[in-house]
Amino acid sequence: MDKIKYSVPYEFIGKEVNIRYTGKAIEVFFHNNRIASHVRRFGICDPVILPEHMPENHRQYLAYTTTNFLEWAAGVGRSTEAVMKVLLTANKVEKQSYPSCKTLMKLADRYSIERIEDACSRALAYTPTPSLKNIQMILKTGQDRVKPDKSNQASKPSGHYGFTRGAAYFGGGESND
């Protein structure tokens, strides 16, 4: 209606309904029974969604906010907070990231918050944008418990590379390479 979306109870999604509107209200009818009523909005605005129109499993997400997720993550540690910020920016619509954020929080019930922090730290060492799957795999395989092997890390570059040719090759001075 006027390019603005209005909710109906989820049981009626996909059903054919009738709409009656005035300058101030939108009413939605199914078989001549009113199933929804909204104050009419004008201009550009977000969809008008009433929580009671949502199924229970969708309503639970209304309790979560970006602030809640970030506060929880900051309480766990810096790496967890950094990963939570990555998860929250992974989708165009921030709320679409909430299931991933909630899953990260739930992992703390299964594993300790110390392990969550270590897994997030390990994931951030691999990539600046770790995914929830990265964290889950690190925890599942126990990589968060293994201390990084310092000897296996790359040493300083020597300056010589496998296919470096000396100046003689290019017609310049002599080279011993």
N, C-alpha and C positions, 0 to 999 in steps of 0.2 A: 504494500500500500504506500503510495508516494515514495517508492524506492526504500522504504523502511520496513524491516522485518519485525513481525510481532509473533510472540510465542503462543502456542496452544498446548494443552496437556499432551504429554508424549504419546498417550494411547491413540491420539488422532493424527499422528504424523503419517502422511501419505494418503489420508482420507480426503474426500471432496467435502469442502465446507462452504458455507455462505458467509459473506461479510456485509455488515451494515455499518456505515460510518456517518458521523456528523462532524461538525467543525471542531468538536472537543473529544470525541470518543470513537473507538473502534470496537465493534462487537463481532464475535465469531460464533456461528451457529452450525450445529451438526444435527440433521433431521429436525430442524426447527427448535432445538434446545440450545440455549446459550451455553457455550463451553469456555469462553474467554472474553474478557473485557479489558481494554487498555485505554489510558489517556492518549489521545492522538498527538503525535509529535510531528514537527515540520522541520524542514532543512536536512542537513546531513548529520546523522547521528548513528550511534551503535544500535544493533538490534535490541529490541525491547523484550527482555526475557524475564519471566516470573519464576523464581525458584520452585514454586509448587508445581510448575509445569514440567519440571525435570524428573527423570527417574532418580531413585535414591542414590545409586552409584555415581551419578553426575553431581548431585547436590553436595556430596561430601567434599568435592573440590572447591566449593565456594568458601569453605573454612580456611583454605590455604591462600597465602599471599606471597608475593616475591620477598617481602620483608621477613615473613616467617621462615622461609627457606634459607635466606642469607644469614639470619640470626642463628639458626640452628647450625649451619655450616661453620660460621665464625667461632661458635662454641666448641666445635670439634678441632679445628685448626686452620692454618693458613692455606694449606694445599686443598683441603676440602672446600674451603670458601672459594678458592680459585676455580675448582672444578664445577661447583654449583653455579658460578657466574657464567661459565662456558655453557652449561646445560640450559640455563635460562635464556641465553641468546642464540641457541641452536635453531630455533624456529622463528618464522616471521611473526607469529602471534605468540607472545610470551606464555600465555596460559596453556598453549599446546605443549609446553615443556614441563608442566607441572607433574604429569605422571612419571617422567624420568626423575625429577627432583624428589618426588615422594618415594620412589623405589630406592634411591640412594639413601634416604633417611631410614627406610625399612631394613636396608642391609646392616645397619647398626644393631638391629635386634638379633640378627643371625651371627654377625661377627662383632668384635668390639669396636668402639669408636677409635681406638688406637690403630687397629688394623685398617679401618676406613681411611684414616689420615695417611697411614703409610702407603696404602694402595693409590690414593690420590697423588701423593708425592711421586711415587714410582711412575704413574701414568703421565704426569706433567714432565717428567724427565725424558719420556719418549716423544711426546708431542705437546704443543701448546694448547691444543683443542681436544682433550680426551673425551671419549664418549662413555656413556653408562656401561656399554658392553666391555670397554677396556677395563673399567674398574671391576666389573663382575668377574672377568677372566683372571685378572691379577689376584683377586681374592680366592677364586676357585682353585687356582693352581698354586696358591701359597707364595707367589712371587713377592708379596708384601713382607714376608718374613725373612726373605733372603737378603743379606746385606750386599750392596753393589760390589762387584769384584773390581778393585782398583787396577789390578794388573791387566785386566781385559779391556780397560778403557784406552782409547786412542792416545798414543804418545804425541809429543810435539812433532809437527811435520819437519822432515829433514831438509826440505828445499829441493831434493832430488826426486823426480818422479819417473816412473817406469819408462816412459817414451820420450824423455828429454833428449834433444840432440844438441850437440855442441855447436859452437860458432863455425867450425870447419865445414859442417854439413851445409850451411847456408852460404858458403863462399867467404866466410869471414876468417878470422885468425884461427890458429891451430887449437885443438882441444884434445884433452886426454881421455874424454869419455868414451 
